Amino acid sequence: MTLEIKHTWNAINKVLTIINLSLLMVLTGQGFNYEEVKGKAVPVYLNVALLLVLGFVVSVTIYGLLS
């Protein structure tokens, strides 16, 4: 049971990392190489915090561009 929860959190963490990298790519206008970052480990709580911050910044930027 514990291993199943750990694997689930690891999968969620990987998806959050990819989403965060995509948002960062949109903000900076630069690309990233997935092969370089796929082995990196970011704690889940930092990934969630970064997702909230980047999501807010992207939404403010898009709103500013559209108004």
Backbone hydrogen bonds in HBPLUS format (Angstrom, degrees):
<---DONOR---> <-ACCEPTOR-->    atom                        ^
c    i                          cat <-CA-CA->   ^        H-A-AA   ^      H-
h    n   atom  resd res      DA  || num        DHA   H-A  angle D-A-AA Bond
n    s   type  num  typ     dist DA aas  dist angle  dist       angle   num
A0005-ILE N   A0001-MET O   3.10 MM   4  6.42 155.6  2.16 149.2 154.7     1
A0006-LYS N   A0002-THR O   2.96 MM   4  6.19 158.1  2.01 147.9 154.5     2
A0007-HIS N   A0003-LEU O   2.92 MM   4  6.10 158.4  1.96 147.3 152.5     3
A0008-THR N   A0004-GLU O   3.00 MM   4  6.20 151.1  2.09 142.0 150.1     4
A0009-TRP N   A0005-ILE O   2.94 MM   4  6.20 163.2  1.96 153.0 156.6     5
A0010-ASN N   A0006-LYS O   2.93 MM   4  6.14 154.4  1.99 146.5 154.1     6
A0011-ALA N   A0007-HIS O   2.99 MM   4  6.19 152.8  2.07 142.9 149.7     7
A0012-ILE N   A0008-THR O   2.97 MM   4  6.26 161.1  2.01 151.9 157.0     8
A0013-ASN N   A0009-TRP O   2.85 MM   4  5.97 157.2  1.91 147.0 153.7     9
A0014-LYS N   A0010-ASN O   2.99 MM   4  6.20 151.6  2.07 143.9 150.7    10
A0015-VAL N   A0011-ALA O   3.10 MM   4  6.36 159.4  2.14 149.2 154.2    11
A0016-LEU N   A0012-ILE O   2.92 MM   4  6.16 160.3  1.96 151.9 157.6    12
A0017-THR N   A0013-ASN O   2.95 MM   4  6.13 150.8  2.04 143.8 151.7    13
A0018-ILE N   A0014-LYS O   3.07 MM   4  6.36 156.0  2.13 146.9 152.4    14
A0019-ILE N   A0015-VAL O   2.94 MM   4  6.22 159.8  1.98 151.6 157.4    15
A0020-ASN N   A0016-LEU O   2.86 MM   4  6.02 162.1  1.89 149.4 154.4    16
A0021-LEU N   A0017-THR O   2.92 MM   4  6.11 156.7  1.98 146.3 152.9    17
A0022-SER N   A0018-ILE O   2.95 MM   4  6.15 151.0  2.03 143.9 152.0    18
A0023-LEU N   A0019-ILE O   2.93 MM   4  6.22 159.2  1.97 152.7 157.9    19
A0024-LEU N   A0020-ASN O   2.90 MM   4  6.08 158.2  1.95 148.1 154.5    20
A0025-MET N   A0021-LEU O   2.87 MM   4  6.00 145.1  1.99 139.3 149.1    21
A0026-VAL N   A0022-SER O   2.97 MM   4  6.29 148.2  2.07 145.0 153.1    22
A0027-LEU N   A0023-LEU O   3.01 MM   4  6.29 158.2  2.05 148.6 154.1    23
A0028-THR N   A0024-LEU O   2.96 MM   4  6.08 162.5  1.99 150.3 154.5    24
A0029-GLY N   A0025-MET O   2.84 MM   4  5.47 138.4  2.01 137.9 147.8    25
A0036-GLU N   A0033-ASN O   3.12 MM   3  5.62 139.1  2.29 110.5 120.4    26
A0037-VAL N   A0034-TYR O   3.17 MM   3  5.32 127.2  2.46  99.8 112.9    27
A0038-LYS N   A0034-TYR O   2.95 MM   4  5.81 126.6  2.24 155.2 166.4    28
A0040-LYS N   A0037-VAL O   3.18 MM   3  5.31 154.5  2.24 105.9 113.6    29
A0047-ASN N   A0043-PRO O   3.01 MM   4  6.30 152.5  2.09 150.5 159.2    30
A0048-VAL N   A0044-VAL O   2.92 MM   4  6.21 156.1  1.97 156.0 161.7    31
A0049-ALA N   A0045-TYR O   3.08 MM   4  6.20 161.0  2.12 140.3 145.6    32
A0050-LEU N   A0046-LEU O   2.85 MM   4  5.96 160.4  1.89 146.5 152.3    33
A0051-LEU N   A0047-ASN O   2.91 MM   4  6.05 149.7  2.00 140.8 149.4    34
A0052-LEU N   A0048-VAL O   3.01 MM   4  6.31 156.2  2.07 149.1 154.5    35
A0053-VAL N   A0049-ALA O   3.01 MM   4  6.28 165.0  2.04 152.2 156.1    36
A0054-LEU N   A0050-LEU O   2.84 MM   4  5.91 172.8  1.85 154.6 157.0    37
A0055-GLY N   A0051-LEU O   2.86 MM   4  5.76 155.5  1.92 141.8 149.7    38
A0056-PHE N   A0052-LEU O   3.01 MM   4  6.10 154.5  2.08 142.3 148.9    39
A0057-VAL N   A0053-VAL O   2.94 MM   4  6.20 163.4  1.97 153.7 158.2    40
A0058-VAL N   A0054-LEU O   2.87 MM   4  6.00 163.8  1.90 151.5 155.9    41
A0059-SER N   A0055-GLY O   2.99 MM   4  6.09 159.3  2.03 142.6 148.7    42
A0060-VAL N   A0056-PHE O   2.93 MM   4  6.13 158.2  1.98 150.7 156.7    43
A0061-THR N   A0057-VAL O   2.92 MM   4  6.05 156.2  1.97 146.3 153.3    44
A0062-ILE N   A0058-VAL O   2.89 MM   4  6.09 164.6  1.91 153.4 157.1    45
A0063-TYR N   A0059-SER O   2.90 MM   4  5.99 159.4  1.94 144.5 150.9    46
A0064-GLY N   A0060-VAL O   2.87 MM   4  6.00 152.9  1.94 143.5 151.0    47
A0065-LEU N   A0061-THR O   2.97 MM   4  6.21 146.3  2.09 144.3 153.3    48
A0066-LEU N   A0062-ILE O   3.01 MM   4  6.20 147.3  2.12 147.2 155.6    49
A0067-SER N   A0063-TYR O   3.07 MM   4  6.16 135.1  2.28 143.6 153.6    50
